[in-house]
Amino acid sequence: MLQRHKFHPFHISHIIGPFFINVASNGQRYAKCLTDRLPELLEEIFDVFNVVAKIQCLSEKFFLQEFKVLFFNRVLTYMLISDGDSE
């Protein structure tokens, strides 16, 4: 299905990479949380990817926009839940 979108996984790295660099440099508490629970977080990311990949007839630009929105919603929710667990 990804070939239908002419989509390359490298493009996702432009969304995920800067996010992790920003978290690591600006929030030590969140960086530790994300590092400690990285397998769970990666599972969340792949869940998001699977949801977006099932949408048909998207242009590459729209596909990446939708992935970005779903990714950040899922990850930020995860961080808020994790932050609440640490209190």
N, C-alpha and C positions, 0 to 999 in steps of 0.2 A: 504494500500500500504506500510506503514512503516513496517509492519510485514514481508513483503517479503524481506526487507533489514536486518531483524533481528536487527533493530535499536532501541535504547532506548533514549528518550528525555533527560535523564541525561547526555548523552555524549555532547549535545549542551551546557550544562551549563559549560563545561570545555573550551569552546570557548568564550562564552559570558561573563561569570563571571570575568575572569582575565582581559578582555578588559575594563569592567566598573571600576574595581578596579584601573587599570592603569590610566584611564582617570581621575578618581576622585583624585588620588594622585599626578598627574603630570600636570594637566591643569585645574585650577579653572574655567577659562572662559568657557572651553568646558564642564566641569562638570555641571555648571549652565545651560548652553544651553541644554544639554541632559536631565537634570532634569526637566527644564521648559517645554520641548516638548516631554517628555517620551511617552505619548500615540501615537504620530505620529511616533516616533522611533520604538516602539513595532510593530506598523502596518507594517513598513518597514521590520522589522525582520521576521514577519510572511509571508510577501510577498516572501521574499527570501526562507524561508522554503518551501513554497508551490511550488516554481519553482523547487527546488532541489528534492522534494518528488515526482514530476511527472516523473523524469528520471527513467527509468526501468533498471533492470538487473545490478545494481551497487553493488560492494562489499561494506561492511560497511566502510572500510578504504577510498575508493574512494568517497563514499557518504559524509563522514565527511570532506574530503578535498574540495570537491566542495561546500559544505555548507559554509565552512570557507572562501573560496575565494569570493563567492557571498555576504556573510555577511559583510566582511570588505570593499569590494567595495561599497556596498550600504551605509553603515554607514559612511565611510570616505567621500563619496560624500555628504551625508546629512550634515556632520559637516562643510564641506567647504562652502556649500550653506548657512548654518546658520551663519557661520562666516562672509560671505559677506553681509548678511542681517544686521549684527550688526554694520557695518561701516557707 
